[in-house]
Amino acid sequence: MTEKPSSPVSVRKGASPSAGSTAPTERPTTIKALVATLLLTGVCAIIAAASLFGLHSYLVKSITDSNPVPPITNSQIQSQGSQLHDFVANRLTASPGLGAAAVSADASATQNWVQRNLPKSNVEASDISDQAQKMHDFVSSSLQGVNGTTLNSGQIQQQAGKIEKTYTTNLKDLQGGQATPLTPAEIQSKANQIPTSQLIANLVLLLALGFVAAAVWRGKYWSRWAVIGLWVLSSYTGALGGLNSLFAVTANISPAFVVPAFLAGLSFVASVVLALIGPSRQYFNANRPVRPAGAPARRGLFAPRVAPPSSSTRTHAQTRPAERGTSSSDRSRAKQRASAEAVAKGAELARSRAKASKSRRTGA
């Protein structure tokens, strides 16, 4: 009676292993579920993207709400500087004697003035707080230089002028970093472009998921890592199906978009989990390509470097001095023996030639 293989996966009938690869193995349930979730992700992403064509008003409102405020103008900057100059000059005139408490009070008063008077229609709330804090620090530092003195009118104007100049410079820098808001026509155009761009992007995602799903079904070893790579890429680019799609349920938008977008994100997370659990790992490892016989071993990322194979033939320069030969006296005696042998051979050759010559003369 033939024993059944103990491996958790068995070789599929009718499959013959080819050189350099193993035969595809029987697919576990997790692999079938993985293929299904990959395809479900792509289909749900396409449905969610297509639903955006019917949500034009929502897209316009969303873009308008996120549109930056109009940048602060040069006239507003000049007006702000003049008003702050007068505010500081009036405070210093009313209390020209500067002690530590007076300096702290003037700095705080300046901070509060900026917080109240910067136009909220042109400056974001976070930028207003930042500008107010900057002026608090500058006024405190500037008045510390005259701490303990009673200011005259000239010194008061000088301090107010320094504070005004710093304030307008800060606002100029803020103006340079402010984004230009979209016009109503640009908002409409962007709202029209979003559904088309999302549909194209998610069609590409569907094709990629279909290709990877086919590779998973055929047992390609690399397909497990392709699933994880596609999920990371989708999450990074914000495609429907990435991690951000799970938060679609918090958006105040039509269920026609929320439901398929959430299902796309959920099924893609399930695909990643299915690709990493035990039966799937065993399946992919069983179908891992076999290295050809005699191929050099691959070194791991953190493995020590493999030493090159040693050669049996070494040159004279590679041998150690102790292996190169004997001492100089031994080499001298060897040379003498070689010379004596050469002389003896030469004499023997001369005698044989002489005998041959004599025999020829005698014969003649």
C-alpha positions as CSV (number, residue, x, y, z in Angstrom):
1,M,0.0,0.0,0.0
2,T,1.4,3.4,-1.0
3,E,1.9,6.0,1.7
4,K,0.3,9.4,1.2
5,P,2.7,12.3,1.2
6,S,2.9,14.1,4.6
7,S,3.3,17.5,3.0
8,P,0.3,19.9,3.6
9,V,0.2,20.5,-0.2
10,S,0.3,17.7,-2.8
11,V,1.5,17.9,-6.4
12,R,-1.3,18.6,-8.8
13,K,-2.1,15.7,-11.1
14,G,-0.9,16.0,-14.7
15,A,1.7,18.7,-13.9
16,S,5.3,17.9,-14.8
17,P,8.1,19.9,-13.2
18,S,10.3,21.8,-15.6
19,A,13.9,22.6,-15.3
20,G,14.7,25.2,-12.7
21,S,11.1,25.2,-11.2
22,T,8.8,23.0,-9.2
23,A,5.5,21.7,-10.2
24,P,2.4,23.8,-9.2
25,T,0.8,22.5,-6.1
26,E,-2.8,22.0,-5.1
27,R,-4.3,25.4,-4.2
28,P,-5.4,25.8,-0.6
29,T,-8.6,27.6,0.4
30,T,-6.6,30.7,1.4
31,I,-5.2,31.1,-2.1
32,K,-8.6,30.8,-3.7
33,A,-9.9,33.4,-1.2
34,L,-6.9,35.6,-2.0
35,V,-7.7,35.6,-5.7
36,A,-11.3,36.5,-5.0
37,T,-10.5,39.4,-2.7
38,L,-8.0,40.8,-5.2
39,L,-10.6,40.8,-7.9
40,L,-13.2,42.2,-5.5
41,T,-10.9,45.1,-4.6
42,G,-10.6,46.1,-8.2
43,V,-14.3,45.8,-9.0
44,C,-15.3,47.8,-5.9
45,A,-12.7,50.5,-6.7
46,I,-14.1,50.9,-10.2
47,I,-17.7,51.1,-8.9
48,A,-16.7,53.8,-6.4
49,A,-14.8,55.8,-9.0
50,A,-17.7,55.6,-11.4
51,S,-20.1,56.9,-8.7
52,L,-18.2,60.1,-8.6
53,F,-19.7,61.2,-11.9
54,G,-23.0,61.6,-10.1
55,L,-21.5,63.6,-7.2
56,H,-20.5,66.8,-9.0
57,S,-22.1,69.1,-6.4
58,Y,-20.3,67.3,-3.5
59,L,-17.0,67.6,-5.3
60,V,-17.5,71.4,-5.9
61,K,-18.3,71.9,-2.2
62,S,-15.4,69.8,-1.1
63,I,-12.9,71.7,-3.3
64,T,-14.4,75.0,-2.2
65,D,-14.1,74.2,1.5
66,S,-10.5,73.2,1.1
67,N,-9.7,76.2,-1.1
68,P,-7.1,78.4,0.6
69,V,-8.0,82.0,1.7
70,P,-7.0,84.8,-0.6
71,P,-3.4,86.0,0.3
72,I,-3.0,89.2,2.3
73,T,-2.5,92.3,0.1
74,N,0.2,94.9,0.2
75,S,-2.2,97.6,1.3
76,Q,-3.4,95.4,4.2
77,I,0.2,94.8,5.2
78,Q,0.9,98.6,5.2
79,S,-2.2,99.3,7.1
80,Q,-1.4,96.6,9.7
81,G,2.0,98.0,10.2
82,S,0.8,101.6,10.7
83,Q,-1.9,100.5,13.2
84,L,0.6,98.5,15.3
85,H,3.0,101.4,15.3
86,D,0.4,103.7,16.8
87,F,-0.7,101.1,19.3
88,V,2.8,100.5,20.6
89,A,3.6,104.3,20.6
90,N,0.5,105.0,22.6
91,R,1.3,102.4,25.2
92,L,4.9,103.5,25.6
93,T,3.8,107.2,25.8
94,A,1.3,106.3,28.6
95,S,3.9,104.3,30.5
96,P,7.4,105.5,29.4
97,G,9.1,103.9,32.5
98,L,10.0,100.4,31.5
99,G,10.4,97.8,34.3
100,A,10.3,94.0,33.9
101,A,6.6,94.0,34.5
102,A,6.0,96.7,31.9
103,V,8.0,94.9,29.2
104,S,6.1,91.7,29.8
105,A,2.7,93.6,29.7
106,D,3.6,95.4,26.5
107,A,4.7,92.1,24.8
108,S,1.5,90.4,25.8
109,A,-0.6,93.4,24.7
110,T,1.1,93.4,21.3
111,Q,0.5,89.6,20.9
112,N,-3.2,90.1,21.7
113,W,-3.5,93.0,19.3
114,V,-2.1,91.0,16.4
115,Q,-4.4,88.1,17.3
116,R,-7.4,90.3,17.1
117,N,-6.5,92.5,14.1
118,L,-5.0,90.3,11.4
119,P,-7.8,89.8,8.8
120,K,-9.2,86.3,9.2
121,S,-10.5,86.4,5.6
122,N,-6.9,86.5,4.3
123,V,-4.8,84.7,7.0
124,E,-5.4,81.2,8.3
125,A,-6.0,80.8,12.1
126,S,-2.7,78.9,12.5
127,D,-0.8,81.7,10.7
128,I,-2.4,84.4,12.9
129,S,-1.3,82.6,16.1
130,D,2.2,82.2,14.6
131,Q,2.5,85.9,13.7
132,A,1.2,87.0,17.2
133,Q,3.7,84.8,18.9
134,K,6.5,86.2,16.8
135,M,5.6,89.7,17.7
136,H,5.4,88.9,21.4
137,D,8.9,87.5,21.3
138,F,10.3,90.5,19.3
139,V,8.7,93.2,21.5
140,S,9.9,91.5,24.6
141,S,13.4,91.2,23.2
142,S,13.5,94.8,21.9
143,L,12.2,96.5,25.1
144,Q,14.5,94.4,27.2
145,G,17.3,96.5,25.7
146,V,15.9,99.7,27.3
147,N,14.6,98.0,30.5
148,G,14.8,100.2,33.6
149,T,14.8,103.5,31.7
150,T,12.3,106.2,31.1
151,L,11.8,106.7,27.4
152,N,11.6,110.1,25.8
153,S,9.4,110.8,22.7
154,G,12.3,110.1,20.3
155,Q,13.0,106.7,21.9
156,I,9.3,105.8,21.9
157,Q,9.1,106.5,18.1
158,Q,12.3,104.5,17.5
159,Q,10.9,101.5,19.4
160,A,7.5,101.7,17.6
161,G,9.3,102.0,14.2
162,K,11.4,98.9,14.9
163,I,8.3,96.9,15.9
164,E,6.4,98.2,12.8
165,K,9.2,97.2,10.4
166,T,9.6,93.7,11.9
167,Y,5.8,93.2,11.7
168,T,5.5,94.2,8.1
169,T,8.5,92.1,7.2
170,N,6.9,89.1,8.8
171,L,3.7,89.7,6.9
172,K,5.6,90.0,3.6
173,D,7.2,86.6,4.3
174,L,3.8,85.2,5.1
175,Q,2.4,86.6,1.9
176,G,5.1,85.0,-0.2
177,G,4.2,81.5,1.2
178,Q,0.5,81.8,0.8
179,A,-1.2,79.7,-1.9
180,T,-3.3,81.3,-4.6
181,P,-6.9,80.1,-4.2
182,L,-8.7,78.5,-7.2
183,T,-11.2,80.6,-9.1
184,P,-14.8,79.4,-9.4
185,A,-14.1,78.3,-13.0
186,E,-11.0,76.4,-11.8
187,I,-13.1,74.7,-9.1
188,Q,-15.6,73.6,-11.6
189,S,-12.9,72.3,-13.9
190,K,-11.2,70.4,-11.2
191,A,-14.5,68.9,-10.1
192,N,-15.1,67.7,-13.6
193,Q,-11.6,66.1,-13.9
194,I,-11.7,64.2,-10.6
195,P,-14.1,61.4,-11.7
196,T,-12.3,60.8,-15.0
197,S,-8.8,60.7,-13.4
198,Q,-10.1,58.4,-10.6
199,L,-11.7,56.0,-13.1
200,I,-8.5,55.8,-15.2
201,A,-6.3,55.2,-12.1
202,N,-8.6,52.5,-10.8
203,L,-8.8,50.8,-14.2
204,V,-5.0,50.5,-14.0
205,L,-5.3,49.2,-10.5
206,L,-7.9,46.6,-11.6
207,L,-5.6,45.4,-14.4
208,A,-2.7,45.2,-12.0
209,L,-4.8,43.2,-9.5
210,G,-6.0,40.9,-12.3
211,F,-2.4,40.2,-13.4
212,V,-1.3,39.5,-9.8
213,A,-4.4,37.3,-9.1
214,A,-3.6,35.2,-12.2
215,A,0.0,34.9,-11.0
216,V,-1.2,33.8,-7.5
217,W,-3.5,31.2,-9.2
218,R,-0.6,29.8,-11.2
219,G,1.5,29.6,-8.0
220,K,4.1,32.2,-8.9
221,Y,6.4,32.7,-5.9
222,W,6.8,36.5,-6.4
223,S,3.1,37.1,-6.5
224,R,2.8,37.2,-2.7
225,W,5.2,40.2,-2.6
226,A,3.3,41.8,-5.5
227,V,0.1,41.8,-3.4
228,I,1.8,43.6,-0.6
229,G,3.6,46.0,-3.0
230,L,0.3,47.0,-4.7
231,W,-1.4,47.6,-1.4
232,V,1.4,49.9,-0.2
233,L,1.4,51.7,-3.5
234,S,-2.3,52.2,-3.4
235,S,-2.2,53.5,0.1
236,Y,0.6,55.9,-0.7
237,T,-1.0,57.3,-3.9
238,G,-4.5,57.5,-2.3
239,A,-6.1,55.2,-4.8
240,L,-9.5,53.6,-4.0
241,G,-8.5,50.3,-2.4
242,G,-5.7,51.7,-0.3
243,L,-5.7,52.2,3.4
244,N,-7.5,55.6,3.1
245,S,-10.5,53.9,1.6
246,L,-11.3,52.4,5.0
247,F,-12.0,55.9,6.3
248,A,-14.6,56.6,3.6
249,V,-17.3,55.7,6.1
250,T,-16.5,59.0,8.0
251,A,-17.1,61.1,4.9
252,N,-20.4,63.0,4.5
253,I,-21.0,61.7,1.0
254,S,-23.5,59.5,-0.8
255,P,-23.5,55.7,0.1
256,A,-23.0,55.0,-3.6
257,F,-19.4,56.0,-3.1
258,V,-18.9,55.2,0.6
259,V,-19.9,51.5,0.4
260,P,-17.8,50.3,-2.6
261,A,-14.9,52.4,-1.4
262,F,-15.0,50.9,2.0
263,L,-15.4,47.4,0.6
264,A,-12.4,48.0,-1.7
265,G,-10.2,49.0,1.2
266,L,-11.4,46.2,3.4
267,S,-10.9,43.5,0.8
268,F,-7.4,44.7,0.0
269,V,-6.4,44.5,3.6
270,A,-7.9,40.9,3.7
271,S,-5.8,40.1,0.6
272,V,-2.6,41.1,2.4
273,V,-3.5,39.0,5.4
274,L,-4.4,36.0,3.2
275,A,-1.1,36.3,1.4
276,L,0.9,36.1,4.7
277,I,-0.9,33.4,6.7
278,G,0.5,29.9,7.0
279,P,-1.2,27.9,4.3
280,S,-0.5,30.6,1.7
281,R,3.1,30.7,2.7
282,Q,3.4,26.9,2.4
283,Y,1.8,27.1,-1.0
284,F,4.1,29.8,-2.3
285,N,7.2,28.1,-0.8
286,A,6.2,24.8,-2.4
287,N,6.1,26.5,-5.8
288,R,9.4,28.4,-5.3
289,P,11.7,27.9,-8.3
290,V,14.4,25.4,-7.8
291,R,18.0,26.6,-8.3
292,P,19.8,24.9,-11.2
293,A,22.5,22.4,-10.2
294,G,25.9,23.9,-9.7
295,A,24.5,27.5,-9.4
296,P,26.4,29.6,-6.9
297,A,24.6,30.0,-3.6
298,R,23.0,33.4,-3.1
299,R,24.2,35.4,-0.1
300,G,21.5,36.8,2.2
301,L,21.2,40.5,2.8
302,F,22.9,40.3,6.2
303,A,24.8,37.0,5.7
304,P,28.6,37.0,5.8
305,R,30.4,37.3,2.5
306,V,31.2,33.9,0.9
307,A,34.9,33.3,0.4
308,P,35.9,32.6,-3.2
309,P,36.9,29.0,-4.0
310,S,40.6,28.3,-3.5
311,S,42.6,27.4,-6.6
312,S,44.7,24.2,-6.6
313,T,47.3,25.9,-8.8
314,R,49.3,28.7,-7.2
315,T,51.9,30.8,-8.8
316,H,55.4,31.1,-7.6
317,A,54.7,34.5,-6.0
318,Q,51.7,33.1,-4.1
319,T,53.6,30.3,-2.4
320,R,55.2,30.8,1.0
321,P,59.0,31.1,1.2
322,A,59.2,27.8,3.0
323,E,57.4,26.1,0.1
324,R,59.5,27.6,-2.7
325,G,62.5,25.4,-2.4
326,T,65.5,24.4,-0.3
327,S,68.3,26.4,1.1
328,S,70.9,28.2,-1.1
329,S,73.6,25.5,-0.4
330,D,71.2,22.8,-1.7
331,R,70.5,24.8,-4.8
332,S,74.3,25.2,-5.4
333,R,75.0,21.5,-5.1
334,A,72.1,20.8,-7.4
335,K,73.6,23.1,-10.0
336,Q,77.1,21.4,-9.7
337,R,75.5,18.0,-10.2
338,A,73.6,19.3,-13.3
339,S,76.9,20.7,-14.7
340,A,78.8,17.5,-14.2
341,E,76.1,15.5,-15.8
342,A,76.1,17.9,-18.8
343,V,79.9,17.5,-19.2
344,A,79.7,13.7,-19.1
345,K,77.0,13.7,-21.7
346,G,79.0,16.0,-23.9
347,A,82.1,13.8,-23.6
348,E,80.1,10.7,-24.4
349,L,78.7,12.3,-27.5
350,A,82.1,13.4,-28.7
351,R,83.5,9.8,-28.3
352,S,80.6,8.3,-30.2
353,R,81.1,10.8,-33.1
354,A,84.9,10.0,-33.2
355,K,84.2,6.3,-33.4
356,A,81.7,6.8,-36.2
357,S,84.2,9.0,-38.2
358,K,87.0,6.4,-37.7
359,S,84.8,3.6,-38.9
360,R,84.0,5.5,-42.1
361,R,87.7,6.1,-42.9
362,T,88.5,2.4,-42.3
363,G,85.8,1.3,-44.7
364,A,87.0,3.6,-47.3
